[in-house]
């Protein structure tokens, strides 16, 4: 009987880990960027990164984009990557696409669906999509604007932990 229970525990453990279980201490935001990193650490991890001469701010996280990657290619789309820091370090990574065609944006959103599965929220019409996923404590938002409603088709992808923390504070 004890051997049977032990085998079941081992099988359950293997199933959890093979299904992509994320450790709750995992603080990855995007690629090698982790929650709490300093601008110097980001500059070291990402060779194409540079100090941002004109940082943007985010009120929700009381942060600013002190480091950027001016251009990186993901799935046929060029993005500007912004790393947002506050007093605790890195809190958000935002990818903002350069203008592109609608078909590429839909393909990219499809890749996000494949990686993060069923979204938590979807707000959609013929002009835009706003889709959010949660992976453990990480929140991922994709805000897509389509032409001809907008001058240019683009997507903004936001990786952060602030929405998860805010939801749990209610």
C-alpha positions in Angstrom: 0.0 0.0 0.0 2.8 2.5 0.9 4.6 1.7 -2.4 1.4 2.5 -4.3 0.9 5.9 -2.6 4.6 6.7 -3.2 4.3 5.9 -6.9 1.1 8.1 -7.1 3.0 11.0 -5.5 5.9 10.6 -7.9 3.5 10.5 -10.9 1.6 13.5 -9.8 4.8 15.4 -9.2 6.1 14.5 -12.7 2.7 15.5 -14.2 2.8 18.9 -12.5 6.3 19.7 -13.7 5.8 18.4 -17.2 2.7 20.6 -17.6 4.8 23.7 -17.2 4.1 24.4 -13.5 5.7 27.8 -12.6 7.4 28.3 -9.3 5.6 31.1 -7.4 9.0 32.6 -6.7 9.6 32.9 -10.5 9.8 36.7 -11.1 10.5 36.6 -14.9 8.8 39.4 -16.8 10.2 39.0 -20.3 13.1 37.0 -21.6 16.0 37.6 -19.1 14.3 40.5 -17.4 13.2 39.8 -13.8 11.1 41.7 -11.3 13.3 44.0 -9.1 16.3 44.2 -11.4 18.2 47.5 -11.6 18.8 49.4 -14.9 22.5 48.4 -14.8 21.5 44.7 -14.6 19.1 45.1 -17.6 21.8 46.9 -19.6 24.1 43.9 -18.9 21.6 41.2 -19.7 20.4 42.9 -23.0 23.3 44.0 -25.2 21.0 46.1 -27.4 19.6 48.0 -24.4 20.4 51.6 -23.8 19.5 54.4 -21.3 16.4 56.1 -22.4 17.0 59.9 -22.9 13.2 60.6 -22.6 11.6 58.2 -20.0 7.9 57.7 -20.0 6.0 57.3 -16.8 3.3 54.9 -15.6 1.1 56.2 -12.7 -0.2 52.8 -11.6 3.3 51.5 -10.8 4.9 54.9 -10.1 7.6 53.9 -12.6 9.5 55.3 -15.6 11.1 53.7 -18.7 14.8 54.4 -17.8 16.0 51.7 -20.2 14.9 50.8 -23.8 15.8 48.5 -26.7 15.0 50.8 -29.7 14.2 47.9 -32.0 14.0 44.1 -31.8 12.2 41.7 -34.2 9.6 39.3 -32.9 7.5 37.1 -35.3 8.1 39.4 -38.3 7.2 42.6 -36.3 9.7 45.3 -35.1 9.2 46.4 -31.5 10.5 49.1 -29.2 11.0 47.5 -25.7 10.7 49.7 -22.6 11.8 48.6 -19.1 10.0 50.4 -16.3 11.6 50.9 -12.9 10.4 52.3 -9.6 12.0 52.4 -6.1 11.9 48.6 -5.9 13.5 48.0 -9.3 12.1 46.7 -12.6 8.3 46.4 -12.4 7.1 46.3 -16.0 8.3 45.5 -19.6 6.4 47.0 -22.5 6.8 46.0 -26.1 5.3 48.6 -28.6 5.2 47.5 -32.2 6.2 49.7 -35.1 3.4 50.1 -37.6 2.7 46.8 -39.4 -0.1 45.0 -41.2 -3.1 43.5 -39.5 -2.3 39.9 -40.5 1.0 40.0 -38.6 -0.7 41.4 -35.5 -3.3 38.6 -35.5 -0.5 36.0 -36.0 1.3 37.5 -32.9 -1.8 37.5 -30.8 -2.3 33.8 -31.9 1.2 33.1 -30.6 0.3 34.7 -27.2 -2.9 32.5 -27.1 -0.7 29.4 -27.7 1.8 30.3 -25.0 -0.6 31.5 -22.2 -3.8 29.6 -23.3 -7.2 31.0 -22.5 -7.3 34.7 -21.7 -8.8 36.1 -18.5 -10.4 39.0 -20.3 -11.2 40.0 -23.9 -12.5 43.3 -25.1 -12.8 43.3 -28.9 -14.4 44.9 -31.9 -13.4 45.5 -35.6 -11.0 48.3 -34.6 -9.1 46.9 -31.6 -8.5 43.9 -29.3 -7.6 44.1 -25.6 -6.7 40.7 -24.2 -5.3 39.8 -20.8 -3.7 36.6 -19.5 -2.3 35.6 -16.1 0.5 33.0 -15.8 1.1 32.4 -12.1 1.4 36.0 -10.8 2.5 37.5 -14.1 0.0 39.5 -16.0 0.3 39.8 -19.8 -1.8 42.4 -21.7 -2.0 42.8 -25.5 -3.6 46.0 -26.8 -4.0 45.8 -30.6 -5.2 48.6 -32.9 -6.2 47.8 -36.4 -6.3 50.0 -39.6 -8.4 51.5 -41.1 -9.8 52.6 -37.7 -6.4 53.8 -36.7 -3.7 55.5 -38.9 -1.4 52.5 -38.3 -1.9 49.0 -37.1 0.1 48.3 -33.9 0.2 46.2 -30.7 1.4 47.0 -27.2 2.3 44.0 -25.0 2.7 44.6 -21.3 4.4 42.2 -18.9 4.0 43.0 -15.2 2.9 41.9 -11.7 1.0 45.1 -10.7 -2.5 43.9 -11.8 -2.2 40.6 -10.0 -1.2 42.4 -6.8 -3.9 45.0 -7.2 -6.6 42.2 -7.7 -5.5 40.4 -4.5 -5.6 43.6 -2.5 -9.4 43.9 -3.0 
